Amino acid sequence: MMRVLTNLFLFFKEGFSNMKVGKTLWLIVFIKLFIMFAVLKVFFFPNYLKTNFKDEASRSNHVRQELIHRMK
């Protein structure tokens, strides 16, 4: 089992080290992921519970009521 994992790791290591266009494409993928999760989250997904409820008890009560309401 360990030999299979070692061979798999060496296969990918050699493949990534010999890439030319692939490195640029992977860089684009990581930049897009950063934009999606870091930048868009801040602007389009505000923290609803923190902005609408003062304390932890009221937040948890709201979540509990929503869960109960959606199960019906």
mmCIF file of the N, C-alpha and C atoms, coordinates in Angstrom:
data_MODEL
# 
_entry.id   MODEL 
# 
loop_
_atom_site.group_PDB 
_atom_site.id 
_atom_site.type_symbol 
_atom_site.label_atom_id 
_atom_site.label_alt_id 
_atom_site.label_comp_id 
_atom_site.label_asym_id 
_atom_site.label_entity_id 
_atom_site.label_seq_id 
_atom_site.pdbx_PDB_ins_code 
_atom_site.Cartn_x 
_atom_site.Cartn_y 
_atom_site.Cartn_z 
_atom_site.occupancy 
_atom_site.B_iso_or_equiv 
_atom_site.pdbx_formal_charge 
_atom_site.auth_seq_id 
_atom_site.auth_comp_id 
_atom_site.auth_asym_id 
_atom_site.auth_atom_id 
_atom_site.pdbx_PDB_model_num 
ATOM 1   N N  . MET A 1 1  ? 0.826   -1.198 0.000   1.00 0.00 ? 1  MET A N  1 
ATOM 2   C CA . MET A 1 1  ? 0.000   0.000  0.000   1.00 0.00 ? 1  MET A CA 1 
ATOM 3   C C  . MET A 1 1  ? 0.868   1.259  0.000   1.00 0.00 ? 1  MET A C  1 
ATOM 4   N N  . MET A 1 2  ? 1.912   1.231  0.815   1.00 0.00 ? 2  MET A N  1 
ATOM 5   C CA . MET A 1 2  ? 2.796   2.392  0.903   1.00 0.00 ? 2  MET A CA 1 
ATOM 6   C C  . MET A 1 2  ? 3.522   2.611  -0.426  1.00 0.00 ? 2  MET A C  1 
ATOM 7   N N  . ARG A 1 3  ? 3.870   1.523  -1.095  1.00 0.00 ? 3  ARG A N  1 
ATOM 8   C CA . ARG A 1 3  ? 4.562   1.623  -2.379  1.00 0.00 ? 3  ARG A CA 1 
ATOM 9   C C  . ARG A 1 3  ? 3.649   2.265  -3.437  1.00 0.00 ? 3  ARG A C  1 
ATOM 10  N N  . VAL A 1 4  ? 2.369   1.928  -3.408  1.00 0.00 ? 4  VAL A N  1 
ATOM 11  C CA . VAL A 1 4  ? 1.409   2.501  -4.355  1.00 0.00 ? 4  VAL A CA 1 
ATOM 12  C C  . VAL A 1 4  ? 1.287   4.008  -4.127  1.00 0.00 ? 4  VAL A C  1 
ATOM 13  N N  . LEU A 1 5  ? 1.185   4.418  -2.870  1.00 0.00 ? 5  LEU A N  1 
ATOM 14  C CA . LEU A 1 5  ? 1.087   5.841  -2.562  1.00 0.00 ? 5  LEU A CA 1 
ATOM 15  C C  . LEU A 1 5  ? 2.360   6.585  -2.959  1.00 0.00 ? 5  LEU A C  1 
ATOM 16  N N  . THR A 1 6  ? 3.513   5.968  -2.733  1.00 0.00 ? 6  THR A N  1 
ATOM 17  C CA . THR A 1 6  ? 4.775   6.594  -3.130  1.00 0.00 ? 6  THR A CA 1 
ATOM 18  C C  . THR A 1 6  ? 4.848   6.753  -4.643  1.00 0.00 ? 6  THR A C  1 
ATOM 19  N N  . ASN A 1 7  ? 4.479   5.702  -5.368  1.00 0.00 ? 7  ASN A N  1 
ATOM 20  C CA . ASN A 1 7  ? 4.490   5.777  -6.835  1.00 0.00 ? 7  ASN A CA 1 
ATOM 21  C C  . ASN A 1 7  ? 3.512   6.834  -7.344  1.00 0.00 ? 7  ASN A C  1 
ATOM 22  N N  . LEU A 1 8  ? 2.350   6.923  -6.730  1.00 0.00 ? 8  LEU A N  1 
ATOM 23  C CA . LEU A 1 8  ? 1.358   7.919  -7.122  1.00 0.00 ? 8  LEU A CA 1 
ATOM 24  C C  . LEU A 1 8  ? 1.882   9.331  -6.871  1.00 0.00 ? 8  LEU A C  1 
ATOM 25  N N  . PHE A 1 9  ? 2.486   9.533  -5.708  1.00 0.00 ? 9  PHE A N  1 
ATOM 26  C CA . PHE A 1 9  ? 3.068   10.837 -5.396  1.00 0.00 ? 9  PHE A CA 1 
ATOM 27  C C  . PHE A 1 9  ? 4.164   11.207 -6.392  1.00 0.00 ? 9  PHE A C  1 
ATOM 28  N N  . LEU A 1 10 ? 5.057   10.273 -6.686  1.00 0.00 ? 10 LEU A N  1 
ATOM 29  C CA . LEU A 1 10 ? 6.140   10.553 -7.634  1.00 0.00 ? 10 LEU A CA 1 
ATOM 30  C C  . LEU A 1 10 ? 5.603   10.829 -9.034  1.00 0.00 ? 10 LEU A C  1 
ATOM 31  N N  . PHE A 1 11 ? 4.540   10.134 -9.415  1.00 0.00 ? 11 PHE A N  1 
ATOM 32  C CA . PHE A 1 11 ? 3.908   10.356 -10.718 1.00 0.00 ? 11 PHE A CA 1 
ATOM 33  C C  . PHE A 1 11 ? 3.411   11.796 -10.841 1.00 0.00 ? 11 PHE A C  1 
ATOM 34  N N  . PHE A 1 12 ? 2.680   12.268 -9.823  1.00 0.00 ? 12 PHE A N  1 
ATOM 35  C CA . PHE A 1 12 ? 2.158   13.630 -9.862  1.00 0.00 ? 12 PHE A CA 1 
ATOM 36  C C  . PHE A 1 12 ? 3.267   14.667 -9.710  1.00 0.00 ? 12 PHE A C  1 
ATOM 37  N N  . LYS A 1 13 ? 4.257   14.384 -8.882  1.00 0.00 ? 13 LYS A N  1 
ATOM 38  C CA . LYS A 1 13 ? 5.372   15.315 -8.701  1.00 0.00 ? 13 LYS A CA 1 
ATOM 39  C C  . LYS A 1 13 ? 6.115   15.525 -10.012 1.00 0.00 ? 13 LYS A C  1 
ATOM 40  N N  . GLU A 1 14 ? 6.400   14.441 -10.706 1.00 0.00 ? 14 GLU A N  1 
ATOM 41  C CA . GLU A 1 14 ? 7.095   14.550 -11.988 1.00 0.00 ? 14 GLU A CA 1 
ATOM 42  C C  . GLU A 1 14 ? 6.232   15.234 -13.037 1.00 0.00 ? 14 GLU A C  1 
ATOM 43  N N  . GLY A 1 15 ? 4.942   14.933 -13.028 1.00 0.00 ? 15 GLY A N  1 
ATOM 44  C CA . GLY A 1 15 ? 4.036   15.566 -13.981 1.00 0.00 ? 15 GLY A CA 1 
ATOM 45  C C  . GLY A 1 15 ? 3.921   17.062 -13.771 1.00 0.00 ? 15 GLY A C  1 
ATOM 46  N N  . PHE A 1 16 ? 3.813   17.486 -12.515 1.00 0.00 ? 16 PHE A N  1 
ATOM 47  C CA . PHE A 1 16 ? 3.697   18.919 -12.241 1.00 0.00 ? 16 PHE A CA 1 
ATOM 48  C C  . PHE A 1 16 ? 5.018   19.653 -12.485 1.00 0.00 ? 16 PHE A C  1 
ATOM 49  N N  . SER A 1 17 ? 6.137   18.992 -12.255 1.00 0.00 ? 17 SER A N  1 
ATOM 50  C CA . SER A 1 17 ? 7.416   19.678 -12.463 1.00 0.00 ? 17 SER A CA 1 
ATOM 51  C C  . SER A 1 17 ? 7.719   19.872 -13.947 1.00 0.00 ? 17 SER A C  1 
ATOM 52  N N  . ASN A 1 18 ? 7.147   19.033 -14.816 1.00 0.00 ? 18 ASN A N  1 
ATOM 53  C CA . ASN A 1 18 ? 7.400   19.151 -16.250 1.00 0.00 ? 18 ASN A CA 1 
ATOM 54  C C  . ASN A 1 18 ? 6.353   19.992 -16.976 1.00 0.00 ? 18 ASN A C  1 
ATOM 55  N N  . MET A 1 19 ? 5.398   20.534 -16.261 1.00 0.00 ? 19 MET A N  1 
ATOM 56  C CA . MET A 1 19 ? 4.348   21.338 -16.888 1.00 0.00 ? 19 MET A CA 1 
ATOM 57  C C  . MET A 1 19 ? 4.874   22.692 -17.329 1.00 0.00 ? 19 MET A C  1 
ATOM 58  N N  . LYS A 1 20 ? 4.316   23.181 -18.401 1.00 0.00 ? 20 LYS A N  1 
ATOM 59  C CA . LYS A 1 20 ? 4.613   24.542 -18.823 1.00 0.00 ? 20 LYS A CA 1 
ATOM 60  C C  . LYS A 1 20 ? 3.336   25.380 -18.791 1.00 0.00 ? 20 LYS A C  1 
ATOM 61  N N  . VAL A 1 21 ? 2.343   25.014 -19.539 1.00 0.00 ? 21 VAL A N  1 
ATOM 62  C CA . VAL A 1 21 ? 1.074   25.737 -19.567 1.00 0.00 ? 21 VAL A CA 1 
ATOM 63  C C  . VAL A 1 21 ? 0.249   25.412 -18.330 1.00 0.00 ? 21 VAL A C  1 
ATOM 64  N N  . GLY A 1 22 ? 0.387   24.196 -17.829 1.00 0.00 ? 22 GLY A N  1 
ATOM 65  C CA . GLY A 1 22 ? -0.403  23.750 -16.687 1.00 0.00 ? 22 GLY A CA 1 
ATOM 66  C C  . GLY A 1 22 ? -0.192  24.585 -15.443 1.00 0.00 ? 22 GLY A C  1 
ATOM 67  N N  . LYS A 1 23 ? 1.040   25.039 -15.214 1.00 0.00 ? 23 LYS A N  1 
ATOM 68  C CA . LYS A 1 23 ? 1.314   25.858 -14.032 1.00 0.00 ? 23 LYS A CA 1 
ATOM 69  C C  . LYS A 1 23 ? 0.536   27.172 -14.096 1.00 0.00 ? 23 LYS A C  1 
ATOM 70  N N  . THR A 1 24 ? 0.482   27.745 -15.283 1.00 0.00 ? 24 THR A N  1 
ATOM 71  C CA . THR A 1 24 ? -0.283  28.978 -15.450 1.00 0.00 ? 24 THR A CA 1 
ATOM 72  C C  . THR A 1 24 ? -1.764  28.725 -15.231 1.00 0.00 ? 24 THR A C  1 
ATOM 73  N N  . LEU A 1 25 ? -2.262  27.611 -15.745 1.00 0.00 ? 25 LEU A N  1 
ATOM 74  C CA . LEU A 1 25 ? -3.679  27.286 -15.561 1.00 0.00 ? 25 LEU A CA 1 
ATOM 75  C C  . LEU A 1 25 ? -4.008  27.040 -14.090 1.00 0.00 ? 25 LEU A C  1 
ATOM 76  N N  . TRP A 1 26 ? -3.128  26.352 -13.367 1.00 0.00 ? 26 TRP A N  1 
ATOM 77  C CA . TRP A 1 26 ? -3.356  26.139 -11.941 1.00 0.00 ? 26 TRP A CA 1 
ATOM 78  C C  . TRP A 1 26 ? -3.334  27.457 -11.183 1.00 0.00 ? 26 TRP A C  1 
ATOM 79  N N  . LEU A 1 27 ? -2.464  28.373 -11.579 1.00 0.00 ? 27 LEU A N  1 
ATOM 80  C CA . LEU A 1 27 ? -2.427  29.689 -10.949 1.00 0.00 ? 27 LEU A CA 1 
ATOM 81  C C  . LEU A 1 27 ? -3.750  30.424 -11.168 1.00 0.00 ? 27 LEU A C  1 
ATOM 82  N N  . ILE A 1 28 ? -4.296  30.339 -12.364 1.00 0.00 ? 28 ILE A N  1 
ATOM 83  C CA . ILE A 1 28 ? -5.595  30.957 -12.655 1.00 0.00 ? 28 ILE A CA 1 
ATOM 84  C C  . ILE A 1 28 ? -6.692  30.328 -11.812 1.00 0.00 ? 28 ILE A C  1 
ATOM 85  N N  . VAL A 1 29 ? -6.658  29.009 -11.650 1.00 0.00 ? 29 VAL A N  1 
ATOM 86  C CA . VAL A 1 29 ? -7.660  28.315 -10.830 1.00 0.00 ? 29 VAL A CA 1 
ATOM 87  C C  . VAL A 1 29 ? -7.590  28.804 -9.387  1.00 0.00 ? 29 VAL A C  1 
ATOM 88  N N  . PHE A 1 30 ? -6.392  28.910 -8.830  1.00 0.00 ? 30 PHE A N  1 
ATOM 89  C CA . PHE A 1 30 ? -6.261  29.345 -7.436  1.00 0.00 ? 30 PHE A CA 1 
ATOM 90  C C  . PHE A 1 30 ? -6.670  30.807 -7.255  1.00 0.00 ? 30 PHE A C  1 
ATOM 91  N N  . ILE A 1 31 ? -6.379  31.642 -8.229  1.00 0.00 ? 31 ILE A N  1 
ATOM 92  C CA . ILE A 1 31 ? -6.808  33.042 -8.149  1.00 0.00 ? 31 ILE A CA 1 
ATOM 93  C C  . ILE A 1 31 ? -8.331  33.135 -8.180  1.00 0.00 ? 31 ILE A C  1 
ATOM 94  N N  . LYS A 1 32 ? -8.963  32.344 -9.043  1.00 0.00 ? 32 LYS A N  1 
ATOM 95  C CA . LYS A 1 32 ? -10.431 32.353 -9.113  1.00 0.00 ? 32 LYS A CA 1 
ATOM 96  C C  . LYS A 1 32 ? -11.045 31.842 -7.809  1.00 0.00 ? 32 LYS A C  1 
ATOM 97  N N  . LEU A 1 33 ? -10.469 30.807 -7.221  1.00 0.00 ? 33 LEU A N  1 
ATOM 98  C CA . LEU A 1 33 ? -10.975 30.298 -5.947  1.00 0.00 ? 33 LEU A CA 1 
ATOM 99  C C  . LEU A 1 33 ? -10.831 31.343 -4.842  1.00 0.00 ? 33 LEU A C  1 
ATOM 100 N N  . PHE A 1 34 ? -9.707  32.044 -4.831  1.00 0.00 ? 34 PHE A N  1 
ATOM 101 C CA . PHE A 1 34 ? -9.523  33.100 -3.848  1.00 0.00 ? 34 PHE A CA 1 
ATOM 102 C C  . PHE A 1 34 ? -10.582 34.187 -4.016  1.00 0.00 ? 34 PHE A C  1 
ATOM 103 N N  . ILE A 1 35 ? -10.833 34.580 -5.249  1.00 0.00 ? 35 ILE A N  1 
ATOM 104 C CA . ILE A 1 35 ? -11.848 35.606 -5.500  1.00 0.00 ? 35 ILE A CA 1 
ATOM 105 C C  . ILE A 1 35 ? -13.216 35.130 -5.049  1.00 0.00 ? 35 ILE A C  1 
ATOM 106 N N  . MET A 1 36 ? -13.563 33.881 -5.362  1.00 0.00 ? 36 MET A N  1 
ATOM 107 C CA . MET A 1 36 ? -14.884 33.370 -4.990  1.00 0.00 ? 36 MET A CA 1 
ATOM 108 C C  . MET A 1 36 ? -15.071 33.296 -3.484  1.00 0.00 ? 36 MET A C  1 
ATOM 109 N N  . PHE A 1 37 ? -14.073 32.785 -2.768  1.00 0.00 ? 37 PHE A N  1 
ATOM 110 C CA . PHE A 1 37 ? -14.268 32.540 -1.347  1.00 0.00 ? 37 PHE A CA 1 
ATOM 111 C C  . PHE A 1 37 ? -13.898 33.721 -0.465  1.00 0.00 ? 37 PHE A C  1 
ATOM 112 N N  . ALA A 1 38 ? -12.986 34.548 -0.866  1.00 0.00 ? 38 ALA A N  1 
ATOM 113 C CA . ALA A 1 38 ? -12.565 35.654 -0.005  1.00 0.00 ? 38 ALA A CA 1 
ATOM 114 C C  . ALA A 1 38 ? -13.284 36.954 -0.349  1.00 0.00 ? 38 ALA A C  1 
ATOM 115 N N  . VAL A 1 39 ? -13.273 37.321 -1.590  1.00 0.00 ? 39 VAL A N  1 
ATOM 116 C CA . VAL A 1 39 ? -13.806 38.624 -1.980  1.00 0.00 ? 39 VAL A CA 1 
ATOM 117 C C  . VAL A 1 39 ? -15.329 38.601 -2.070  1.00 0.00 ? 39 VAL A C  1 
ATOM 118 N N  . LEU A 1 40 ? -15.887 37.643 -2.784  1.00 0.00 ? 40 LEU A N  1 
ATOM 119 C CA . LEU A 1 40 ? -17.338 37.614 -2.971  1.00 0.00 ? 40 LEU A CA 1 
ATOM 120 C C  . LEU A 1 40 ? -18.085 37.358 -1.673  1.00 0.00 ? 40 LEU A C  1 
ATOM 121 N N  . LYS A 1 41 ? -17.501 36.566 -0.781  1.00 0.00 ? 41 LYS A N  1 
ATOM 122 C CA . LYS A 1 41 ? -18.157 36.280 0.495   1.00 0.00 ? 41 LYS A CA 1 
ATOM 123 C C  . LYS A 1 41 ? -18.356 37.560 1.299   1.00 0.00 ? 41 LYS A C  1 
ATOM 124 N N  . VAL A 1 42 ? -17.377 38.420 1.280   1.00 0.00 ? 42 VAL A N  1 
ATOM 125 C CA . VAL A 1 42 ? -17.457 39.659 2.054   1.00 0.00 ? 42 VAL A CA 1 
ATOM 126 C C  . VAL A 1 42 ? -18.571 40.563 1.531   1.00 0.00 ? 42 VAL A C  1 
ATOM 127 N N  . PHE A 1 43 ? -18.706 40.664 0.219   1.00 0.00 ? 43 PHE A N  1 
ATOM 128 C CA . PHE A 1 43 ? -19.657 41.605 -0.352  1.00 0.00 ? 43 PHE A CA 1 
ATOM 129 C C  . PHE A 1 43 ? -21.069 41.046 -0.524  1.00 0.00 ? 43 PHE A C  1 
ATOM 130 N N  . PHE A 1 44 ? -21.199 39.766 -0.832  1.00 0.00 ? 44 PHE A N  1 
ATOM 131 C CA . PHE A 1 44 ? -22.517 39.223 -1.164  1.00 0.00 ? 44 PHE A CA 1 
ATOM 132 C C  . PHE A 1 44 ? -23.129 38.339 -0.089  1.00 0.00 ? 44 PHE A C  1 
ATOM 133 N N  . PHE A 1 45 ? -22.356 37.930 0.902   1.00 0.00 ? 45 PHE A N  1 
ATOM 134 C CA . PHE A 1 45 ? -22.881 37.061 1.947   1.00 0.00 ? 45 PHE A CA 1 
ATOM 135 C C  . PHE A 1 45 ? -22.565 37.637 3.319   1.00 0.00 ? 45 PHE A C  1 
ATOM 136 N N  . PRO A 1 46 ? -23.290 38.675 3.734   1.00 0.00 ? 46 PRO A N  1 
ATOM 137 C CA . PRO A 1 46 ? -23.019 39.263 5.051   1.00 0.00 ? 46 PRO A CA 1 
ATOM 138 C C  . PRO A 1 46 ? -23.443 38.301 6.169   1.00 0.00 ? 46 PRO A C  1 
ATOM 139 N N  . ASN A 1 47 ? -22.928 38.532 7.348   1.00 0.00 ? 47 ASN A N  1 
ATOM 140 C CA . ASN A 1 47 ? -23.257 37.693 8.488   1.00 0.00 ? 47 ASN A CA 1 
ATOM 141 C C  . ASN A 1 47 ? -24.631 38.099 9.011   1.00 0.00 ? 47 ASN A C  1 
ATOM 142 N N  . TYR A 1 48 ? -25.651 37.378 8.603   1.00 0.00 ? 48 TYR A N  1 
ATOM 143 C CA . TYR A 1 48 ? -27.042 37.707 8.926   1.00 0.00 ? 48 TYR A CA 1 
ATOM 144 C C  . TYR A 1 48 ? -27.303 37.686 10.431  1.00 0.00 ? 48 TYR A C  1 
ATOM 145 N N  . LEU A 1 49 ? -26.810 36.670 11.100  1.00 0.00 ? 49 LEU A N  1 
ATOM 146 C CA . LEU A 1 49 ? -27.101 36.533 12.520  1.00 0.00 ? 49 LEU A CA 1 
ATOM 147 C C  . LEU A 1 49 ? -26.442 37.637 13.349  1.00 0.00 ? 49 LEU A C  1 
ATOM 148 N N  . LYS A 1 50 ? -25.215 37.987 13.023  1.00 0.00 ? 50 LYS A N  1 
ATOM 149 C CA . LYS A 1 50 ? -24.536 39.037 13.799  1.00 0.00 ? 50 LYS A CA 1 
ATOM 150 C C  . LYS A 1 50 ? -25.153 40.402 13.574  1.00 0.00 ? 50 LYS A C  1 
ATOM 151 N N  . THR A 1 51 ? -25.639 40.654 12.370  1.00 0.00 ? 51 THR A N  1 
ATOM 152 C CA . THR A 1 51 ? -26.198 41.982 12.105  1.00 0.00 ? 51 THR A CA 1 
ATOM 153 C C  . THR A 1 51 ? -27.619 42.132 12.624  1.00 0.00 ? 51 THR A C  1 
ATOM 154 N N  . ASN A 1 52 ? -28.367 41.046 12.769  1.00 0.00 ? 52 ASN A N  1 
ATOM 155 C CA . ASN A 1 52 ? -29.774 41.153 13.147  1.00 0.00 ? 52 ASN A CA 1 
ATOM 156 C C  . ASN A 1 52 ? -30.087 40.755 14.592  1.00 0.00 ? 52 ASN A C  1 
ATOM 157 N N  . PHE A 1 53 ? -29.143 40.143 15.281  1.00 0.00 ? 53 PHE A N  1 
ATOM 158 C CA . PHE A 1 53 ? -29.399 39.708 16.652  1.00 0.00 ? 53 PHE A CA 1 
ATOM 159 C C  . PHE A 1 53 ? -28.253 40.150 17.550  1.00 0.00 ? 53 PHE A C  1 
ATOM 160 N N  . LYS A 1 54 ? -28.598 40.591 18.764  1.00 0.00 ? 54 LYS A N  1 
ATOM 161 C CA . LYS A 1 54 ? -27.602 41.180 19.657  1.00 0.00 ? 54 LYS A CA 1 
ATOM 162 C C  . LYS A 1 54 ? -26.714 40.160 20.346  1.00 0.00 ? 54 LYS A C  1 
ATOM 163 N N  . ASP A 1 55 ? -27.328 39.114 20.909  1.00 0.00 ? 55 ASP A N  1 
ATOM 164 C CA . ASP A 1 55 ? -26.541 38.189 21.713  1.00 0.00 ? 55 ASP A CA 1 
ATOM 165 C C  . ASP A 1 55 ? -26.662 36.756 21.189  1.00 0.00 ? 55 ASP A C  1 
ATOM 166 N N  . GLU A 1 56 ? -25.865 35.890 21.781  1.00 0.00 ? 56 GLU A N  1 
ATOM 167 C CA . GLU A 1 56 ? -25.793 34.497 21.349  1.00 0.00 ? 56 GLU A CA 1 
ATOM 168 C C  . GLU A 1 56 ? -27.107 33.761 21.586  1.00 0.00 ? 56 GLU A C  1 
ATOM 169 N N  . ALA A 1 57 ? -27.804 34.075 22.653  1.00 0.00 ? 57 ALA A N  1 
ATOM 170 C CA . ALA A 1 57 ? -29.064 33.399 22.971  1.00 0.00 ? 57 ALA A CA 1 
ATOM 171 C C  . ALA A 1 57 ? -30.131 33.699 21.918  1.00 0.00 ? 57 ALA A C  1 
ATOM 172 N N  . SER A 1 58 ? -30.235 34.951 21.501  1.00 0.00 ? 58 SER A N  1 
ATOM 173 C CA . SER A 1 58 ? -31.241 35.284 20.485  1.00 0.00 ? 58 SER A CA 1 
ATOM 174 C C  . SER A 1 58 ? -30.883 34.683 19.126  1.00 0.00 ? 58 SER A C  1 
ATOM 175 N N  . ARG A 1 59 ? -29.573 34.599 18.828  1.00 0.00 ? 59 ARG A N  1 
ATOM 176 C CA . ARG A 1 59 ? -29.147 33.950 17.570  1.00 0.00 ? 59 ARG A CA 1 
ATOM 177 C C  . ARG A 1 59 ? -29.512 32.474 17.571  1.00 0.00 ? 59 ARG A C  1 
ATOM 178 N N  . SER A 1 60 ? -29.204 31.794 18.667  1.00 0.00 ? 60 SER A N  1 
ATOM 179 C CA . SER A 1 60 ? -29.495 30.370 18.729  1.00 0.00 ? 60 SER A CA 1 
ATOM 180 C C  . SER A 1 60 ? -31.004 30.109 18.723  1.00 0.00 ? 60 SER A C  1 
ATOM 181 N N  . ASN A 1 61 ? -31.771 30.985 19.359  1.00 0.00 ? 61 ASN A N  1 
ATOM 182 C CA . ASN A 1 61 ? -33.222 30.843 19.345  1.00 0.00 ? 61 ASN A CA 1 
ATOM 183 C C  . ASN A 1 61 ? -33.765 30.998 17.924  1.00 0.00 ? 61 ASN A C  1 
ATOM 184 N N  . HIS A 1 62 ? -33.242 31.955 17.183  1.00 0.00 ? 62 HIS A N  1 
ATOM 185 C CA . HIS A 1 62 ? -33.675 32.153 15.799  1.00 0.00 ? 62 HIS A CA 1 
ATOM 186 C C  . HIS A 1 62 ? -33.359 30.926 14.942  1.00 0.00 ? 62 HIS A C  1 
ATOM 187 N N  . VAL A 1 63 ? -32.148 30.385 15.089  1.00 0.00 ? 63 VAL A N  1 
ATOM 188 C CA . VAL A 1 63 ? -31.761 29.197 14.318  1.00 0.00 ? 63 VAL A CA 1 
ATOM 189 C C  . VAL A 1 63 ? -32.656 28.022 14.672  1.00 0.00 ? 63 VAL A C  1 
ATOM 190 N N  . ARG A 1 64 ? -32.928 27.837 15.963  1.00 0.00 ? 64 ARG A N  1 
ATOM 191 C CA . ARG A 1 64 ? -33.793 26.738 16.398  1.00 0.00 ? 64 ARG A CA 1 
ATOM 192 C C  . ARG A 1 64 ? -35.197 26.884 15.810  1.00 0.00 ? 64 ARG A C  1 
ATOM 193 N N  . GLN A 1 65 ? -35.743 28.092 15.854  1.00 0.00 ? 65 GLN A N  1 
ATOM 194 C CA . GLN A 1 65 ? -37.086 28.318 15.310  1.00 0.00 ? 65 GLN A CA 1 
ATOM 195 C C  . GLN A 1 65 ? -37.132 28.086 13.793  1.00 0.00 ? 65 GLN A C  1 
ATOM 196 N N  . GLU A 1 66 ? -36.084 28.491 13.095  1.00 0.00 ? 66 GLU A N  1 
ATOM 197 C CA . GLU A 1 66 ? -36.035 28.269 11.652  1.00 0.00 ? 66 GLU A CA 1 
ATOM 198 C C  . GLU A 1 66 ? -35.961 26.784 11.318  1.00 0.00 ? 66 GLU A C  1 
ATOM 199 N N  . LEU A 1 67 ? -35.182 26.050 12.081  1.00 0.00 ? 67 LEU A N  1 
ATOM 200 C CA . LEU A 1 67 ? -35.067 24.608 11.846  1.00 0.00 ? 67 LEU A CA 1 
ATOM 201 C C  . LEU A 1 67 ? -36.402 23.904 12.104  1.00 0.00 ? 67 LEU A C  1 
ATOM 202 N N  . ILE A 1 68 ? -37.068 24.284 13.181  1.00 0.00 ? 68 ILE A N  1 
ATOM 203 C CA . ILE A 1 68 ? -38.368 23.698 13.495  1.00 0.00 ? 68 ILE A CA 1 
ATOM 204 C C  . ILE A 1 68 ? -39.390 24.064 12.437  1.00 0.00 ? 68 ILE A C  1 
ATOM 205 N N  . HIS A 1 69 ? -39.404 25.309 12.020  1.00 0.00 ? 69 HIS A N  1 
ATOM 206 C CA . HIS A 1 69 ? -40.352 25.780 11.015  1.00 0.00 ? 69 HIS A CA 1 
ATOM 207 C C  . HIS A 1 69 ? -40.138 25.058 9.678   1.00 0.00 ? 69 HIS A C  1 
ATOM 208 N N  . ARG A 1 70 ? -38.897 24.834 9.290   1.00 0.00 ? 70 ARG A N  1 
ATOM 209 C CA . ARG A 1 70 ? -38.626 24.200 7.986   1.00 0.00 ? 70 ARG A CA 1 
ATOM 210 C C  . ARG A 1 70 ? -38.911 22.702 7.991   1.00 0.00 ? 70 ARG A C  1 
ATOM 211 N N  . MET A 1 71 ? -38.951 22.084 9.166   1.00 0.00 ? 71 MET A N  1 
ATOM 212 C CA . MET A 1 71 ? -39.229 20.660 9.237   1.00 0.00 ? 71 MET A CA 1 
ATOM 213 C C  . MET A 1 71 ? -40.727 20.371 9.078   1.00 0.00 ? 71 MET A C  1 
ATOM 214 N N  . LYS A 1 72 ? -41.550 21.350 9.325   1.00 0.00 ? 72 LYS A N  1 
ATOM 215 C CA . LYS A 1 72 ? -43.003 21.146 9.244   1.00 0.00 ? 72 LYS A CA 1 
ATOM 216 C C  . LYS A 1 72 ? -43.477 21.099 7.828   1.00 0.00 ? 72 LYS A C  1 
# 
